[in-house]
Amino acid sequence: MFKLTCCLSILFASSARLFSDPSFLRTEQQPAGSRALACSSNPRLSWVNPLPNDVQNVTQLKYSVEVYTGAVAQPSSLVWASGAVTSDKQTIVVGSALPPESTYCWRVQVVLSTSSSGEFSPWSDVLPFRTALNSSTWQSRNASWIGGFNQIRGTMTVPQGAQIQEAFVTVTGVGAYYLYINGERVGDHIMSPAQTVYPKRILYEVFDVTRLIRPGPNLVGAMLGNVKWGYDDLWCNMTTANGPKGCQALLLQLVVTQTDGRKWGLVSNEQWEGRQGPVVWDHLFHGETFDARLVEPEWTTNLAAGVWSPVVQIKPPGTGLASFENLFPSLLPPIRVTRDYSPIRIFPQQSVEGAADAPWIVDFGQNMAGFVTLKLKAGQVAKAGTVITIEHAEILFANDALQNTYCKPNPNLKDLRHEPCYPHQTYGNGHEIADR
């Protein structure tokens, strides 16, 4: 799910020419925003030549593309130029292999059939992108798959006075992860990475975390989940409801570059520590059990917070993964929260109305894929051990009866005051929920 914002460039017309700056630039079909990730050393670049609605039969005659190191187009940083190419293609492949784990930007100009003099349009805006890692880079830094707990963390110290130029974290998890640096969530993805057949392919993601890194100690934490991984899977051997924690694993490397070129790094390895977090059971379709009594609010900001144990190295699924050959950058649009809905009505379920634990139906008036955020009213307190069960249902019949419910995140509250509780590793397709 994503939101596409379109912006039309202003066109300059005369009797001799119609100039249009190319726009909607893409690297590997990824839109502008944070640095796009190129999965190969020869990435695909594409663009659009926008035209007014009343202009027809216009073709592109030529293009010229330039690629620069860094995020700004400077003459001294030019690394590849196509030159003037006679072609109507608007998707090309960079003709020079680019080194991995580096930042580049590119721009394009075109000649349209409306230009009687054959002049190129102005240059487009630049689009930054970053080349992905290769298997040898993963292996050379000795990163390990680690797990044993569903909350794990590691530390990295940047020297005081260091001038940080950039910092990028490359991360993946099976089945899913949420990443935090110094108490702040990295990215806005939900249940990442995308599901794949792990013995063949595991997707990783890259985030620009420059603004999150600071001189001194930096605390990096990850919350892991099964999602759909670990059930009916021989490698994980999930035989019971709570199953072995070996199903959940993280692979990470963080590289910080100073302005003088020096680098500092952190990789996932046995030096990390772990604990049992509040999500004590989860599955993509079968729900989540959240025990708020296990919440440690400062687990990603305070090294002294909580009781921790050494993590264990996890052998990933598939023999090829030992050499990181089955790691691929994720080029898919991630799952994100795109909209919040408020209930249109709340009422007791008729079939058990009057019972002490009668469920309430919360009708959102909209069928959707999402999850419920629950919090107590200001001043209300739920005592430790209070159990709230939330079930999703997709159909609310005319008599206010629900279709069979499914997906049951179970928040087991501690003494909460006005704090939100929401599932992390599950979702429901639903129109309404039954709450009791």
N, C-alpha and C positions, 0 to 999 in steps of 0.2 A: 504494500500500500504506500503510495506516495502522492505528493501534491505537485503538479506541474504549473509553474508560473511562466507565462509567456510574455514576451516583451517585443514589440515591433520596433525595428530601427526606422529612423526618419530617412526617407528617400529624397535625394536631390535630383531633380529632373530638369533637362533642358532640351532644346530641339536636337542637340547632337548626341546626348548621352543620358543614361540613367545609372547612377552610381548607387550601389548598395553594399554597405559593410557586411561581410558574412557574419552570421550570428549563430546562436544555438550550438556553439562548439562542443564537441564531445571527444573524450579520450576513452577508447574501448567502450563506447556507447554510454559512458557515465557523464552526467551533467556537471555543470559548474557548481562550485560551492567549496567544500574542503577539497584538498588535492585529490584528484582522481587517481586510481591505482591501475597501472598498466601491468598486464599479466605476462608480457614478454618484453624482450629487449628491442623488438620492432613493433611498437604498438600501432593500432589502427586509430586514425584521426578522421573526424567527419565534421561537416558544417552544413548550414542551410543559407541559401541566398533569399532573404525575405523580399517580397514584392507587394505593391498595393493590389487590392482586390480587382481594380479595373485594368491591370496590366496583364497581358496574356502573350503566349508564344515567345517567351524569353528563355534563352538557354545560356549556360555557362560555356565560354569558349576556351578559357585558360585559367590556371590557378598557379599560385606560388606559395609555398609553405616554408616557414623557418622554425627551427627548434633551438632553444637556448638553455644553457644550464641555469639553475636558480629559478626564481619565480618572477623575474623581471627581464624583459627583452632589452639587452644591452649589446652593442656591436662586438665588444670583446668576449662575450659569452656565447656567441653563435657556434653551434656544434653540427648542424646539418641544415642545408637549404635545398629544396627541390629544384630551384630555378623556375623559369617560366615553362609550364607544361601545357601543351595543347590537349585539353581533355574536358569532358563534361562531368567527370567523376567528382563526387563530393565525399567519398570515403577513400582514403589512401593508407598505405603502410609506410612508416618511417623507413627510409632506405639505408640508414646507418645504425648498427647495433649499439644500443645505449647500455652503459654499465648498470648493474642492479643497485637497488637501495639508494637511488639518487633522485633529486628533485629537478624537474625541467619545466619549461613552459613553451607553448607554441602559438603561432598566429598565422593567418592566411589572408591573401588578397586575391581577387578574381577579376577577370574580364568577362562582361556579359555581352550578349548579342545586341544590346541597345546602345553600346558604345561604338559610334561610327569611327572614332579615331583609334580604337583599340587600346585605350588606356586602362590601366589597372585601377580597381577601386581603392579606397583607403584601406590600410591594414585593419583587421579586426582587433578587438581586445584580445589580450593573451589569456590562455587557459593553462594554469599549472597542473602538473601531474607528477606522479612518483613511480619509478620502476620497482617492480616487486623483487623479493628475495629469490635466490635459487637454492637448491638443496645443499650445495657446498657451503653457502653462507650460514645456513641453519646449523650444519654439522660443526663448522669451525668454531662456533661460539659455545659449544657444549651445552646447549639448552636441552632439558629433559622433560618428558611428560611426568607430571607429579600429581598426586592426589592423596586419597586416604581419608580426606575430610571434605565437607562441602563449603567451608570457609578457609581460605589459605591466604598467606601474605608473605611478602619479602621486602627487604629494605635496600636502598641504594643511597650512598652519601656523595653529594656534589660538593667540591671544595668551596669554602666561603670566599666570596669575591669573584666567583666564576661568572663570566659573561656568557649566558646561554644563547646560542644562535638558533638551534632547533632541537626538538626531541620527538622521536617517533616510537610508538610501541606497536609491535606485531604480535598478534595474539589469536589463539583459538582454543576451543574446548570441546570435549565430548562428555555428554550431549550438548550442554550450553554453558555460557558463563556470563556474569556481569562483572565488569572491571571498575575498580576505584583507585584513584591516586590522591593521596593526601586528603581523603574524605570526600572527594568529588567524583561523581560518576563519569566514566569515559564513554562518550557517545550516547546515543538515545535508542540504540537497537534493542529489540525484544527477542528473547530466545535465540540468540545468535551462537554459532553460525548456522546457516541454512542446513537442513538435514540432507545427508548424502549417504552412500554406501561406504562406511568408514574404511573397510579394508582396501577399497579402491581409491577413495578420494576424501580428503578432509579440507574444508575451506578455512582460510585464515583471513583476518581483517587487519588493517593498518590505520592507526589514528595519529593525527598530529596533536601531541600533548605538551607542546612547548610552554603554554601558559600555566600548566599545572606543576611544572618542575621548578624547584627552588634550591638555592644553595643550602647545604646542610643535609640532614637525613630526609629521605623521601620514602613514604610508606605506600606500597602497592599491594592491593588486596583484590581477591577474586572470589565471587560466590558461584559455586558450581551446581548444576542440576542434571538430572537424567533426561528430562524432556521425553523423547520417545526411545532413547538409547537405553539398553540394559534389560529390556523385556523381550522374552522369546529370542534371546541372542546367546549363542553358545559361548562366545568369548567372555561375555560378562557373567554368565551363569547366574542370572537373577532367578533364584528359586523361591524366595519368600517375599512378602510384601515390602519388607525393609531392606532386603537384599544386601549383597556386599557393596562397599563403597568404592571398590575398584572400577566401577563403571564410570565414575566421574574423574576427569583428568584435565589438566591445563598445560598448555605449551605457550611460552611467552619469551620475548626479548625486547628490551627497552634500550634505546641508544640515544644518548644526549651528546650533542656536539657544541663545543664552545666556539666563540668567534675566532680564536686563535687556531682552530682545527683540532684541538684535543678532544677525545671522546671518552665518555663514561657510560657504563652499561650495567644492565641487570638481566639475568636470564633465570628462568624457572629451573630449580635444581633442589637437591636434598637439604640445602640450607634454609629453605622456606619452612614456615610453621603453619599448623592447621588446628581447627577446632570444629565441633559440631555446631552449625548455625541453626537458626530458628526454622528453616525449611527441613523438616525431618522425613518427609516423603513427598515424592512428586512424580507425575507422569503427564505427558502432553494432553492426553484425552481423559485420563482417569482422575485428575485432580491433584491437589496439593494439601498437605497438612503443615500448617504454620504454627509453631509454638512460640508465642511472644515472650514466654519466660526465658527463652534462650537468646533473646536479643542483647547484643553488646553494642551500644550506640557508638562507641569510640574505637571500634575495631580497626578502622582504616585511618585513624588520626593519632592514636596513642599506643605506643609500644607496650606500655604497662597495663593496658586494658585487657582483661580476660585471662583465661588459662589456656596455654597453647602447647602443642606437642609437635615433634618433627614430622614432616610429610614423608611420604614414601614415593619412590620412583615407580611409575606405572608403565607396564609394557603395553604399547598401543596395539589395536587390532590390525592384523595384516603384517606379513613379513616385510613388505616394502617400506613400511613407515619407520623402521629402525634407522634408515638412512635419509628420512624425510622426503623420499621420492614421491610420496602421495599427497604432499601438501600443495595446495593451489590457492592463489588469491581469490577472494570472493568478489565477483563483479555483479552480483545480484542486488536489486533494490532490497534493502533490509526491511524487516517488519518493524513498524513504528506505531506509536499511538498517534492517530491523526485527528481524533475528535473525541470530546467528552459529551456524554448524554446524561441528562437528569431524569429521574422517574416522572412519568405522567400521572401515576396513581399508585398507592400502596394500600393493600387490604388483606384481611385474613383469608386463608384458604377455607372454602366453605365446607369441605368434606370433614374437617376436623375442628371446625370453629367451636370455641368454648373449651377445648382441651388446654391443659396447663402449658404444653409445649407446642401449641398450634403454630404451624408455619405461616408466615406472611408472604404474600406475593407482591413483588416489586416489578411493576410493568414499565418498561422503558419505551414502549410504543414503536420499537424499531428492531428488526432482525439484524444481527450484526455478529462479527467475530471480535471478541474482546474479553475483558475481565472487569470485575466489580471492585471499586475502591470503597472501603467501609471505614468510617470513623465515628466515634461517639460524640454526642453533643457536648458542648462546653459545660463543664461542671459535673458531667456524669463519669462514673468510675465503674469498670468491670473488675471484679475480684479475680485474683489468680485462680486458674483452673476453670473459669467460665468457658464453655464451648459454644461457638457459633458455627452453624453449618450453612453453607451457601451452595445451592444447586442451580444449574442453568437448565432452561427448557426453551425449545425453539418455537413451540406453538401454544398459544393461549386460546382455548375454544370459546365459543359464544357463551357457554355457561360458566365461564371463568375456571374451567378445569385445565390442568396443564398436561401437555404431552409428557411422556416419561422423561424424567430429569436425568441429567448426567453431568459429569465434571464437578467434583465436589471439593473445592478448597476449604479446609477446615482451620480457621484461625483459633488457636487456643490462647485466650488472652491472659496476660498478666495484669497488674493494676495499671490500666491504660487511662489516659486522660486526653481526649481530643486528638489522638494520634491516628493517622491513616493506616489501614491494613489492606494490602492487596496481594494477589498471587504473583509469583515471579516466573514459574516454569510451566504454566498451564494457561489455557483459555477455554472459552465456551462459545459455541454458536448458539445464540439465544435471542429471544424476544423479551423474556422476563426471567426473574429468578424467584425461587422459593427460599425464604430466609427463616430460620428458626433457631 
